[in-house]
Amino acid sequence: MICPFCQSNDDKVIDSRASDGGKVIRRRRQCLKCLRRFTTYERVEEFARLTVIKRDGSHVPFNRDSVARGIALACGKRPIAEDAKRRIVDEIEEECIREYDREVPTRAIGLMVCLKLKDLDEVAYLRFATEYYRYNDLAEIQKELDALRARVKDTKDQTLLFPST
Ligand SMILES: [Zn+2]
């Protein structure tokens, strides 16, 4: 922590205590250069709630169940493990938060589902794309999927380059 008095970046914690019912940790610190004391507060970051922007422009909270329902409908009686479907929902929620922060267009979610179903089961993918996602032109989906795949790959490469971020 940068010392507010001398701007040195070398201190030690001399006391830590919880306050606000354990939601905040207050730390007394001492600068090792000028020896003056200062206080820092540590709290859990507010959970960013993920919002979905629908086709008509309205905002609704991200709902795992509705993503799961779309996937279940597309999978129908295909021999796909429940685990695999659940994993797709997990991955989509994660990707939405990572790539879109707080607001994700419903179309982007649909594309992510397409991309994942395509790797999992071609029939479920086509069903989702045409019936549940109202895509009529498969060439159009393919183009968007290629773009998305390139973007996801890009992000993964960056993650490898900067493992701490
Ligand atoms: Zn200092």
Backbone and ligand atoms as CSV (ligand in chain L), in Angstrom:
chain,resi,resn,atom,element,x,y,z
A,1,MET,N,N,0.845,-1.196,0.000
A,1,MET,CA,C,0.000,0.000,0.000
A,1,MET,C,C,0.885,1.253,0.000
A,2,ILE,N,N,0.533,2.225,-0.841
A,2,ILE,CA,C,1.332,3.466,-0.893
A,2,ILE,C,C,1.064,4.297,0.371
A,3,CYS,N,N,2.104,4.703,1.029
A,3,CYS,CA,C,1.963,5.532,2.231
A,3,CYS,C,C,1.395,6.901,1.844
A,4,PRO,N,N,0.328,7.358,2.520
A,4,PRO,CA,C,-0.281,8.647,2.154
A,4,PRO,C,C,0.577,9.836,2.586
A,5,PHE,N,N,1.588,9.589,3.384
A,5,PHE,CA,C,2.423,10.701,3.857
A,5,PHE,C,C,3.676,10.870,3.006
A,6,CYS,N,N,4.378,9.758,2.756
A,6,CYS,CA,C,5.649,9.875,2.035
A,6,CYS,C,C,5.647,9.143,0.691
A,7,GLN,N,N,4.513,8.532,0.323
A,7,GLN,CA,C,4.349,7.812,-0.956
A,7,GLN,C,C,5.249,6.589,-1.092
A,8,SER,N,N,5.898,6.201,-0.038
A,8,SER,CA,C,6.713,4.985,-0.103
A,8,SER,C,C,5.772,3.768,-0.192
A,9,ASN,N,N,6.258,2.694,-0.801
A,9,ASN,CA,C,5.392,1.528,-0.983
A,9,ASN,C,C,5.909,0.363,-0.146
A,10,ASP,N,N,6.060,0.608,1.136
A,10,ASP,CA,C,6.626,-0.411,2.006
A,10,ASP,C,C,6.031,-0.234,3.402
A,11,ASP,N,N,5.115,-1.128,3.757
A,11,ASP,CA,C,4.469,-0.960,5.063
A,11,ASP,C,C,4.242,-2.304,5.697
A,12,LYS,N,N,3.903,-2.271,6.967
A,12,LYS,CA,C,3.502,-3.524,7.615
A,12,LYS,C,C,2.151,-3.313,8.297
A,13,VAL,N,N,1.377,-4.408,8.382
A,13,VAL,CA,C,0.084,-4.353,9.052
A,13,VAL,C,C,0.336,-4.548,10.539
A,14,ILE,N,N,-0.125,-3.597,11.353
A,14,ILE,CA,C,0.098,-3.758,12.791
A,14,ILE,C,C,-1.148,-4.213,13.523
A,15,ASP,N,N,-2.309,-4.065,12.866
A,15,ASP,CA,C,-3.543,-4.531,13.510
A,15,ASP,C,C,-4.618,-4.727,12.449
A,16,SER,N,N,-5.385,-5.830,12.559
A,16,SER,CA,C,-6.508,-6.063,11.644
A,16,SER,C,C,-7.737,-6.360,12.469
A,17,ARG,N,N,-8.837,-5.701,12.170
A,17,ARG,CA,C,-10.060,-6.113,12.860
A,17,ARG,C,C,-11.278,-5.965,11.984
A,18,ALA,N,N,-12.224,-6.867,12.245
A,18,ALA,CA,C,-13.458,-6.861,11.459
A,18,ALA,C,C,-14.382,-5.790,11.998
A,19,SER,N,N,-15.105,-5.126,11.085
A,19,SER,CA,C,-16.147,-4.223,11.545
A,19,SER,C,C,-17.360,-4.379,10.631
A,20,ASP,N,N,-18.432,-3.670,10.935
A,20,ASP,CA,C,-19.678,-3.781,10.180
A,20,ASP,C,C,-20.123,-5.243,10.082
A,21,GLY,N,N,-20.101,-5.921,11.218
A,21,GLY,CA,C,-20.568,-7.308,11.270
A,21,GLY,C,C,-19.720,-8.253,10.447
A,22,GLY,N,N,-18.442,-7.943,10.292
A,22,GLY,CA,C,-17.557,-8.838,9.560
A,22,GLY,C,C,-17.496,-8.553,8.074
A,23,LYS,N,N,-18.228,-7.516,7.627
A,23,LYS,CA,C,-18.235,-7.228,6.195
A,23,LYS,C,C,-17.049,-6.369,5.766
A,24,VAL,N,N,-16.442,-5.743,6.741
A,24,VAL,CA,C,-15.306,-4.864,6.437
A,24,VAL,C,C,-14.144,-5.237,7.343
A,25,ILE,N,N,-12.952,-5.311,6.776
A,25,ILE,CA,C,-11.757,-5.512,7.590
A,25,ILE,C,C,-10.980,-4.203,7.599
A,26,ARG,N,N,-10.712,-3.742,8.802
A,26,ARG,CA,C,-9.981,-2.493,8.948
A,26,ARG,C,C,-8.554,-2.858,9.329
A,27,ARG,N,N,-7.589,-2.331,8.600
A,27,ARG,CA,C,-6.197,-2.644,8.918
A,27,ARG,C,C,-5.423,-1.379,9.261
A,28,ARG,N,N,-4.755,-1.435,10.392
A,28,ARG,CA,C,-3.839,-0.360,10.769
A,28,ARG,C,C,-2.494,-0.725,10.171
A,29,ARG,N,N,-1.900,0.195,9.481
A,29,ARG,CA,C,-0.610,-0.082,8.851
A,29,ARG,C,C,0.412,0.942,9.290
A,30,GLN,N,N,1.661,0.525,9.240
A,30,GLN,CA,C,2.724,1.478,9.538
A,30,GLN,C,C,3.711,1.497,8.375
A,31,CYS,N,N,3.977,2.710,7.915
A,31,CYS,CA,C,4.947,2.882,6.837
A,31,CYS,C,C,6.328,2.560,7.398
A,32,LEU,N,N,7.078,1.731,6.679
A,32,LEU,CA,C,8.399,1.348,7.179
A,32,LEU,C,C,9.450,2.401,6.891
A,33,LYS,N,N,9.066,3.396,6.077
A,33,LYS,CA,C,10.047,4.436,5.779
A,33,LYS,C,C,9.898,5.632,6.739
A,34,CYS,N,N,8.652,6.206,6.766
A,34,CYS,CA,C,8.473,7.388,7.634
A,34,CYS,C,C,7.870,7.011,8.991
A,35,LEU,N,N,7.519,5.738,9.133
A,35,LEU,CA,C,6.992,5.185,10.385
A,35,LEU,C,C,5.630,5.744,10.814
A,36,ARG,N,N,4.984,6.532,9.924
A,36,ARG,CA,C,3.660,7.008,10.297
A,36,ARG,C,C,2.615,5.916,10.047
A,37,ARG,N,N,1.481,6.081,10.708
A,37,ARG,CA,C,0.447,5.048,10.628
A,37,ARG,C,C,-0.738,5.506,9.802
A,38,PHE,N,N,-1.351,4.574,9.109
A,38,PHE,CA,C,-2.568,4.884,8.361
A,38,PHE,C,C,-3.465,3.655,8.332
A,39,THR,N,N,-4.681,3.844,7.873
A,39,THR,CA,C,-5.698,2.789,7.941
A,39,THR,C,C,-6.215,2.445,6.543
A,40,THR,N,N,-6.406,1.166,6.292
A,40,THR,CA,C,-7.073,0.759,5.041
A,40,THR,C,C,-8.290,-0.082,5.392
A,41,TYR,N,N,-9.253,-0.107,4.479
A,41,TYR,CA,C,-10.458,-0.906,4.656
A,41,TYR,C,C,-10.575,-1.886,3.494
A,42,GLU,N,N,-10.994,-3.089,3.828
A,42,GLU,CA,C,-11.106,-4.122,2.802
A,42,GLU,C,C,-12.525,-4.672,2.842
A,43,ARG,N,N,-13.199,-4.706,1.680
A,43,ARG,CA,C,-14.543,-5.282,1.651
A,43,ARG,C,C,-14.734,-6.070,0.383
A,44,VAL,N,N,-15.685,-7.001,0.409
A,44,VAL,CA,C,-15.983,-7.813,-0.766
A,44,VAL,C,C,-16.624,-6.925,-1.824
A,45,GLU,N,N,-16.179,-7.096,-3.047
A,45,GLU,CA,C,-16.743,-6.316,-4.141
A,45,GLU,C,C,-18.199,-6.707,-4.357
A,46,GLU,N,N,-19.032,-5.715,-4.592
A,46,GLU,CA,C,-20.447,-5.982,-4.870
A,46,GLU,C,C,-20.552,-6.930,-6.062
A,47,PHE,N,N,-21.416,-7.919,-5.958
A,47,PHE,CA,C,-21.598,-8.810,-7.101
A,47,PHE,C,C,-22.237,-8.051,-8.245
A,48,ALA,N,N,-21.579,-8.093,-9.374
A,48,ALA,CA,C,-22.149,-7.450,-10.559
A,48,ALA,C,C,-23.268,-8.344,-11.068
A,49,ARG,N,N,-24.446,-7.775,-11.127
A,49,ARG,CA,C,-25.545,-8.581,-11.637
A,49,ARG,C,C,-25.571,-8.509,-13.146
A,50,LEU,N,N,-25.631,-9.668,-13.759
A,50,LEU,CA,C,-25.612,-9.745,-15.210
A,50,LEU,C,C,-27.016,-9.486,-15.756
A,51,THR,N,N,-27.079,-8.552,-16.707
A,51,THR,CA,C,-28.367,-8.196,-17.296
A,51,THR,C,C,-28.397,-8.603,-18.768
A,52,VAL,N,N,-29.519,-9.107,-19.175
A,52,VAL,CA,C,-29.682,-9.507,-20.575
A,52,VAL,C,C,-30.500,-8.440,-21.302
A,53,ILE,N,N,-29.986,-8.009,-22.459
A,53,ILE,CA,C,-30.734,-7.056,-23.273
A,53,ILE,C,C,-31.496,-7.838,-24.335
A,54,LYS,N,N,-32.809,-7.782,-24.246
A,54,LYS,CA,C,-33.628,-8.574,-25.166
A,54,LYS,C,C,-33.759,-7.890,-26.522
A,55,ARG,N,N,-34.314,-8.661,-27.474
A,55,ARG,CA,C,-34.478,-8.149,-28.837
A,55,ARG,C,C,-35.229,-6.824,-28.880
A,56,ASP,N,N,-36.233,-6.667,-28.002
A,56,ASP,CA,C,-37.037,-5.438,-28.024
A,56,ASP,C,C,-36.372,-4.310,-27.223
A,57,GLY,N,N,-35.143,-4.554,-26.752
A,57,GLY,CA,C,-34.410,-3.506,-26.045
A,57,GLY,C,C,-34.637,-3.503,-24.541
A,58,SER,N,N,-35.556,-4.335,-24.049
A,58,SER,CA,C,-35.795,-4.361,-22.599
A,58,SER,C,C,-34.673,-5.131,-21.896
A,59,HIS,N,N,-34.487,-4.813,-20.607
A,59,HIS,CA,C,-33.447,-5.455,-19.811
A,59,HIS,C,C,-34.085,-6.416,-18.815
A,60,VAL,N,N,-33.574,-7.620,-18.742
A,60,VAL,CA,C,-34.030,-8.567,-17.719
A,60,VAL,C,C,-32.796,-9.186,-17.058
A,61,PRO,N,N,-32.924,-9.612,-15.797
A,61,PRO,CA,C,-31.782,-10.258,-15.147
A,61,PRO,C,C,-31.429,-11.560,-15.868
A,62,PHE,N,N,-30.142,-11.862,-15.940
A,62,PHE,CA,C,-29.705,-13.130,-16.526
A,62,PHE,C,C,-30.335,-14.269,-15.742
A,63,ASN,N,N,-30.877,-15.224,-16.469
A,63,ASN,CA,C,-31.574,-16.323,-15.818
A,63,ASN,C,C,-31.030,-17.657,-16.331
A,64,ARG,N,N,-30.314,-18.359,-15.468
A,64,ARG,CA,C,-29.730,-19.656,-15.850
A,64,ARG,C,C,-30.804,-20.617,-16.323
A,65,ASP,N,N,-31.949,-20.573,-15.634
A,65,ASP,CA,C,-33.013,-21.523,-15.960
A,65,ASP,C,C,-33.504,-21.356,-17.387
A,66,SER,N,N,-33.621,-20.096,-17.829
A,66,SER,CA,C,-34.151,-19.933,-19.171
A,66,SER,C,C,-33.118,-20.364,-20.222
A,67,VAL,N,N,-31.840,-20.184,-19.922
A,67,VAL,CA,C,-30.803,-20.695,-20.835
A,67,VAL,C,C,-30.869,-22.225,-20.859
A,68,ALA,N,N,-30.980,-22.810,-19.656
A,68,ALA,CA,C,-31.027,-24.269,-19.542
A,68,ALA,C,C,-32.247,-24.834,-20.274
A,69,ARG,N,N,-33.379,-24.106,-20.192
A,69,ARG,CA,C,-34.611,-24.576,-20.838
A,69,ARG,C,C,-34.435,-24.622,-22.361
A,70,GLY,N,N,-33.855,-23.559,-22.915
A,70,GLY,CA,C,-33.619,-23.519,-24.359
A,70,GLY,C,C,-32.736,-24.674,-24.811
A,71,ILE,N,N,-31.714,-24.950,-24.010
A,71,ILE,CA,C,-30.788,-26.033,-24.354
A,71,ILE,C,C,-31.502,-27.385,-24.246
A,72,ALA,N,N,-32.303,-27.541,-23.182
A,72,ALA,CA,C,-33.017,-28.804,-22.985
A,72,ALA,C,C,-33.987,-29.059,-24.135
A,73,LEU,N,N,-34.691,-28.020,-24.552
A,73,LEU,CA,C,-35.636,-28.162,-25.666
A,73,LEU,C,C,-34.902,-28.582,-26.937
A,74,ALA,N,N,-33.769,-27.937,-27.200
A,74,ALA,CA,C,-33.015,-28.250,-28.416
A,74,ALA,C,C,-32.459,-29.667,-28.366
A,75,CYS,N,N,-32.063,-30.096,-27.180
A,75,CYS,CA,C,-31.482,-31.432,-27.059
A,75,CYS,C,C,-32.546,-32.520,-27.146
A,76,GLY,N,N,-33.772,-32.172,-26.707
A,76,GLY,CA,C,-34.873,-33.122,-26.802
A,76,GLY,C,C,-34.485,-34.497,-26.304
A,77,LYS,N,N,-34.671,-35.516,-27.125
A,77,LYS,CA,C,-34.338,-36.874,-26.700
A,77,LYS,C,C,-32.968,-37.316,-27.202
A,78,ARG,N,N,-32.171,-36.377,-27.633
A,78,ARG,CA,C,-30.824,-36.744,-28.071
A,78,ARG,C,C,-30.049,-37.324,-26.892
A,79,PRO,N,N,-29.134,-38.263,-27.181
A,79,PRO,CA,C,-28.374,-38.884,-26.076
A,79,PRO,C,C,-27.282,-37.955,-25.550
A,80,ILE,N,N,-27.717,-36.945,-24.797
A,80,ILE,CA,C,-26.753,-35.979,-24.265
A,80,ILE,C,C,-26.876,-35.973,-22.747
A,81,ALA,N,N,-25.765,-36.136,-22.069
A,81,ALA,CA,C,-25.774,-36.211,-20.604
A,81,ALA,C,C,-26.241,-34.893,-19.998
A,82,GLU,N,N,-27.011,-35.012,-18.909
A,82,GLU,CA,C,-27.476,-33.816,-18.194
A,82,GLU,C,C,-26.287,-32.950,-17.768
A,83,ASP,N,N,-25.216,-33.641,-17.380
A,83,ASP,CA,C,-23.995,-32.954,-16.966
A,83,ASP,C,C,-23.460,-32.029,-18.049
A,84,ALA,N,N,-23.478,-32.539,-19.268
A,84,ALA,CA,C,-22.942,-31.773,-20.401
A,84,ALA,C,C,-23.776,-30.522,-20.617
A,85,LYS,N,N,-25.103,-30.672,-20.467
A,85,LYS,CA,C,-25.986,-29.513,-20.640
A,85,LYS,C,C,-25.731,-28.485,-19.544
A,86,ARG,N,N,-25.599,-28.982,-18.308
A,86,ARG,CA,C,-25.378,-28.071,-17.197
A,86,ARG,C,C,-24.049,-27.332,-17.364
A,87,ARG,N,N,-23.053,-28.083,-17.874
A,87,ARG,CA,C,-21.742,-27.469,-18.064
A,87,ARG,C,C,-21.840,-26.315,-19.071
A,88,ILE,N,N,-22.656,-26.510,-20.106
A,88,ILE,CA,C,-22.823,-25.443,-21.105
A,88,ILE,C,C,-23.389,-24.190,-20.432
A,89,VAL,N,N,-24.392,-24.374,-19.574
A,89,VAL,CA,C,-24.985,-23.215,-18.898
A,89,VAL,C,C,-23.933,-22.518,-18.031
A,90,ASP,N,N,-23.143,-23.311,-17.307
A,90,ASP,CA,C,-22.071,-22.739,-16.476
A,90,ASP,C,C,-21.113,-21.916,-17.325
A,91,GLU,N,N,-20.687,-22.530,-18.432
A,91,GLU,CA,C,-19.697,-21.859,-19.282
A,91,GLU,C,C,-20.260,-20.579,-19.869
A,92,ILE,N,N,-21.539,-20.622,-20.230
A,92,ILE,CA,C,-22.149,-19.437,-20.826
A,92,ILE,C,C,-22.250,-18.312,-19.807
A,93,GLU,N,N,-22.640,-18.648,-18.597
A,93,GLU,CA,C,-22.713,-17.629,-17.557
A,93,GLU,C,C,-21.334,-17.007,-17.331
A,94,GLU,N,N,-20.322,-17.872,-17.267
A,94,GLU,CA,C,-18.950,-17.396,-17.066
A,94,GLU,C,C,-18.497,-16.479,-18.193
A,95,GLU,N,N,-18.744,-16.933,-19.426
A,95,GLU,CA,C,-18.304,-16.159,-20.586
A,95,GLU,C,C,-19.016,-14.814,-20.666
A,96,CYS,N,N,-20.297,-14.814,-20.321
A,96,CYS,CA,C,-21.053,-13.556,-20.341
A,96,CYS,C,C,-20.416,-12.558,-19.391
A,97,ILE,N,N,-20.077,-13.022,-18.190
A,97,ILE,CA,C,-19.504,-12.124,-17.195
A,97,ILE,C,C,-18.123,-11.659,-17.642
A,98,ARG,N,N,-17.348,-12.598,-18.188
A,98,ARG,CA,C,-15.983,-12.263,-18.591
A,98,ARG,C,C,-15.957,-11.314,-19.794
A,99,GLU,N,N,-16.814,-11.603,-20.783
A,99,GLU,CA,C,-16.720,-10.859,-22.042
A,99,GLU,C,C,-17.604,-9.618,-22.073
A,100,TYR,N,N,-18.700,-9.658,-21.329
A,100,TYR,CA,C,-19.647,-8.548,-21.436
A,100,TYR,C,C,-19.791,-7.752,-20.152
A,101,ASP,N,N,-19.123,-8.209,-19.087
A,101,ASP,CA,C,-19.208,-7.495,-17.824
A,101,ASP,C,C,-20.619,-7.523,-17.248
A,102,ARG,N,N,-21.471,-6.530,-17.584
A,102,ARG,CA,C,-22.779,-6.493,-16.931
A,102,ARG,C,C,-23.966,-6.663,-17.851
A,103,GLU,N,N,-23.793,-6.285,-19.123
A,103,GLU,CA,C,-24.940,-6.339,-20.030
A,103,GLU,C,C,-24.617,-7.188,-21.247
A,104,VAL,N,N,-25.429,-8.188,-21.468
A,104,VAL,CA,C,-25.169,-9.060,-22.603
A,104,VAL,C,C,-26.426,-9.146,-23.476
A,105,PRO,N,N,-26.275,-8.934,-24.799
A,105,PRO,CA,C,-27.444,-9.043,-25.667
A,105,PRO,C,C,-27.898,-10.496,-25.770
A,106,THR,N,N,-29.183,-10.698,-25.831
A,106,THR,CA,C,-29.738,-12.043,-25.906
A,106,THR,C,C,-29.188,-12.788,-27.121
A,107,ARG,N,N,-28.915,-12.038,-28.197
A,107,ARG,CA,C,-28.375,-12.639,-29.411
A,107,ARG,C,C,-27.000,-13.261,-29.165
A,108,ALA,N,N,-26.193,-12.594,-28.329
A,108,ALA,CA,C,-24.852,-13.105,-28.035
A,108,ALA,C,C,-24.957,-14.414,-27.247
A,109,ILE,N,N,-25.920,-14.467,-26.327
A,109,ILE,CA,C,-26.103,-15.702,-25.563
A,109,ILE,C,C,-26.504,-16.835,-26.502
A,110,GLY,N,N,-27.438,-16.514,-27.402
A,110,GLY,CA,C,-27.877,-17.515,-28.375
A,110,GLY,C,C,-26.719,-18.047,-29.199
A,111,LEU,N,N,-25.850,-17.147,-29.592
A,111,LEU,CA,C,-24.688,-17.568,-30.397
A,111,LEU,C,C,-23.754,-18.466,-29.598
A,112,MET,N,N,-23.569,-18.120,-28.318
A,112,MET,CA,C,-22.709,-18.954,-27.474
A,112,MET,C,C,-23.297,-20.350,-27.356
A,113,VAL,N,N,-24.630,-20.412,-27.190
A,113,VAL,CA,C,-25.281,-21.721,-27.099
A,113,VAL,C,C,-25.059,-22.486,-28.399
A,114,CYS,N,N,-25.255,-21.802,-29.529
A,114,CYS,CA,C,-25.043,-22.433,-30.837
A,114,CYS,C,C,-23.650,-23.047,-30.919
A,115,LEU,N,N,-22.660,-22.228,-30.542
A,115,LEU,CA,C,-21.267,-22.651,-30.659
A,115,LEU,C,C,-21.012,-23.911,-29.835
A,116,LYS,N,N,-21.582,-23.933,-28.633
A,116,LYS,CA,C,-21.333,-25.066,-27.747
A,116,LYS,C,C,-22.102,-26.308,-28.174
A,117,LEU,N,N,-23.345,-26.091,-28.623
A,117,LEU,CA,C,-24.125,-27.242,-29.082
A,117,LEU,C,C,-23.508,-27.834,-30.339
A,118,LYS,N,N,-22.926,-26.976,-31.154
A,118,LYS,CA,C,-22.336,-27.443,-32.400
A,118,LYS,C,C,-21.220,-28.449,-32.107
A,119,ASP,N,N,-20.460,-28.172,-31.054
A,119,ASP,CA,C,-19.383,-29.096,-30.686
A,119,ASP,C,C,-19.931,-30.365,-30.044
A,120,LEU,N,N,-21.116,-30.240,-29.467
A,120,LEU,CA,C,-21.679,-31.335,-28.670
A,120,LEU,C,C,-22.531,-32.274,-29.517
A,121,ASP,N,N,-23.433,-31.693,-30.293
A,121,ASP,CA,C,-24.404,-32.504,-31.013
A,121,ASP,C,C,-25.002,-31.685,-32.160
A,122,GLU,N,N,-24.720,-32.125,-33.372
A,122,GLU,CA,C,-25.109,-31.369,-34.562
A,122,GLU,C,C,-26.632,-31.165,-34.653
A,123,VAL,N,N,-27.391,-32.194,-34.284
A,123,VAL,CA,C,-28.853,-32.104,-34.385
A,123,VAL,C,C,-29.407,-31.076,-33.403
A,124,ALA,N,N,-28.916,-31.150,-32.177
A,124,ALA,CA,C,-29.365,-30.189,-31.162
A,124,ALA,C,C,-29.004,-28.774,-31.588
A,125,TYR,N,N,-27.838,-28.646,-32.162
A,125,TYR,CA,C,-27.376,-27.336,-32.633
A,125,TYR,C,C,-28.316,-26.774,-33.690
A,126,LEU,N,N,-28.631,-27.598,-34.694
A,126,LEU,CA,C,-29.500,-27.130,-35.774
A,126,LEU,C,C,-30.882,-26.781,-35.237
A,127,ARG,N,N,-31.374,-27.613,-34.324
A,127,ARG,CA,C,-32.684,-27.377,-33.729
A,127,ARG,C,C,-32.697,-26.051,-32.986
A,128,PHE,N,N,-31.656,-25.849,-32.189
A,128,PHE,CA,C,-31.592,-24.612,-31.410
A,128,PHE,C,C,-31.526,-23.406,-32.337
A,129,ALA,N,N,-30.657,-23.520,-33.342
A,129,ALA,CA,C,-30.438,-22.390,-34.252
A,129,ALA,C,C,-31.708,-22.034,-35.018
A,130,THR,N,N,-32.440,-23.024,-35.478
A,130,THR,CA,C,-33.595,-22.731,-36.323
A,130,THR,C,C,-34.877,-22.537,-35.516
A,131,GLU,N,N,-35.207,-23.495,-34.627
A,131,GLU,CA,C,-36.490,-23.410,-33.931
A,131,GLU,C,C,-36.477,-22.422,-32.774
A,132,TYR,N,N,-35.446,-22.533,-31.930
A,132,TYR,CA,C,-35.491,-21.764,-30.701
A,132,TYR,C,C,-34.769,-20.433,-30.811
A,133,TYR,N,N,-33.892,-20.351,-31.803
A,133,TYR,CA,C,-33.155,-19.114,-31.920
A,133,TYR,C,C,-33.568,-18.325,-33.144
A,134,ARG,N,N,-34.512,-18.854,-33.893
A,134,ARG,CA,C,-35.099,-18.183,-35.046
A,134,ARG,C,C,-34.068,-17.760,-36.089
A,135,TYR,N,N,-33.071,-18.587,-36.263
A,135,TYR,CA,C,-32.129,-18.340,-37.352
A,135,TYR,C,C,-32.674,-19.049,-38.579
A,136,ASN,N,N,-32.787,-18.361,-39.666
A,136,ASN,CA,C,-33.298,-19.028,-40.857
A,136,ASN,C,C,-32.200,-19.342,-41.846
A,137,ASP,N,N,-31.133,-18.600,-41.707
A,137,ASP,CA,C,-30.073,-18.745,-42.683
A,137,ASP,C,C,-28.840,-19.348,-42.010
A,138,LEU,N,N,-28.585,-20.634,-42.298
A,138,LEU,CA,C,-27.477,-21.312,-41.628
A,138,LEU,C,C,-26.124,-20.707,-41.999
A,139,ALA,N,N,-26.045,-20.164,-43.219
A,139,ALA,CA,C,-24.785,-19.538,-43.637
A,139,ALA,C,C,-24.495,-18.335,-42.745
A,140,GLU,N,N,-25.574,-17.645,-42.372
A,140,GLU,CA,C,-25.424,-16.464,-41.512
A,140,GLU,C,C,-24.910,-16.882,-40.130
A,141,ILE,N,N,-25.481,-17.982,-39.606
A,141,ILE,CA,C,-25.025,-18.468,-38.297
A,141,ILE,C,C,-23.555,-18.837,-38.388
A,142,GLN,N,N,-23.211,-19.570,-39.444
A,142,GLN,CA,C,-21.835,-20.036,-39.582
A,142,GLN,C,C,-20.858,-18.864,-39.549
A,143,LYS,N,N,-21.234,-17.798,-40.234
A,143,LYS,CA,C,-20.369,-16.622,-40.290
A,143,LYS,C,C,-20.183,-16.039,-38.881
A,144,GLU,N,N,-21.301,-15.924,-38.165
A,144,GLU,CA,C,-21.221,-15.362,-36.814
A,144,GLU,C,C,-20.456,-16.284,-35.878
A,145,LEU,N,N,-20.656,-17.594,-36.075
A,145,LEU,CA,C,-19.952,-18.547,-35.216
A,145,LEU,C,C,-18.451,-18.475,-35.443
A,146,ASP,N,N,-18.041,-18.342,-36.706
A,146,ASP,CA,C,-16.611,-18.243,-37.003
A,146,ASP,C,C,-16.015,-17.024,-36.313
A,147,ALA,N,N,-16.746,-15.914,-36.377
A,147,ALA,CA,C,-16.271,-14.676,-35.751
A,147,ALA,C,C,-16.156,-14.862,-34.247
A,148,LEU,N,N,-17.173,-15.509,-33.667
A,148,LEU,CA,C,-17.190,-15.720,-32.218
A,148,LEU,C,C,-16.043,-16.639,-31.804
A,149,ARG,N,N,-15.856,-17.710,-32.588
A,149,ARG,CA,C,-14.787,-18.666,-32.295
A,149,ARG,C,C,-13.438,-17.961,-32.296
A,150,ALA,N,N,-13.233,-17.082,-33.283
A,150,ALA,CA,C,-11.967,-16.362,-33.393
A,150,ALA,C,C,-11.773,-15.473,-32.171
A,151,ARG,N,N,-12.876,-14.838,-31.736
A,151,ARG,CA,C,-12.799,-13.934,-30.598
A,151,ARG,C,C,-12.501,-14.695,-29.308
A,152,VAL,N,N,-13.170,-15.843,-29.140
A,152,VAL,CA,C,-12.961,-16.647,-27.934
A,152,VAL,C,C,-11.523,-17.150,-27.895
A,153,LYS,N,N,-11.018,-17.585,-29.052
A,153,LYS,CA,C,-9.660,-18.090,-29.136
A,153,LYS,C,C,-8.691,-16.972,-28.745
A,154,ASP,N,N,-8.951,-15.795,-29.269
A,154,ASP,CA,C,-8.159,-14.624,-28.966
A,154,ASP,C,C,-8.067,-14.374,-27.461
A,155,THR,N,N,-9.217,-14.427,-26.812
A,155,THR,CA,C,-9.273,-14.191,-25.368
A,155,THR,C,C,-8.458,-15.249,-24.634
A,156,LYS,N,N,-8.570,-16.505,-25.103
A,156,LYS,CA,C,-7.854,-17.584,-24.425
A,156,LYS,C,C,-6.356,-17.389,-24.566
A,157,ASP,N,N,-5.904,-16.957,-25.765
A,157,ASP,CA,C,-4.479,-16.724,-25.972
A,157,ASP,C,C,-3.972,-15.653,-25.026
A,158,GLN,N,N,-4.790,-14.605,-24.876
A,158,GLN,CA,C,-4.389,-13.511,-23.985
A,158,GLN,C,C,-4.293,-13.998,-22.550
A,159,THR,N,N,-5.224,-14.888,-22.197
A,159,THR,CA,C,-5.223,-15.407,-20.841
A,159,THR,C,C,-3.916,-16.168,-20.595
A,160,LEU,N,N,-3.444,-16.885,-21.641
A,160,LEU,CA,C,-2.207,-17.631,-21.488
A,160,LEU,C,C,-1.008,-16.686,-21.333
A,161,LEU,N,N,-1.079,-15.580,-22.059
A,161,LEU,CA,C,0.034,-14.624,-21.991
A,161,LEU,C,C,0.083,-13.924,-20.643
A,162,PHE,N,N,-1.105,-13.670,-20.086
A,162,PHE,CA,C,-1.177,-12.965,-18.803
A,162,PHE,C,C,-1.928,-13.816,-17.798
A,163,PRO,N,N,-1.281,-14.845,-17.281
A,163,PRO,CA,C,-1.993,-15.811,-16.442
A,163,PRO,C,C,-2.576,-15.206,-15.175
A,164,SER,N,N,-2.080,-14.069,-14.748
A,164,SER,CA,C,-2.575,-13.533,-13.483
A,164,SER,C,C,-3.849,-12.716,-13.666
A,165,THR,N,N,-4.184,-12.351,-14.925
A,165,THR,CA,C,-5.360,-11.508,-15.106
A,165,THR,C,C,-6.594,-12.334,-15.372
L,1,ZN,ZN,ZN,5.561,6.875,4.827
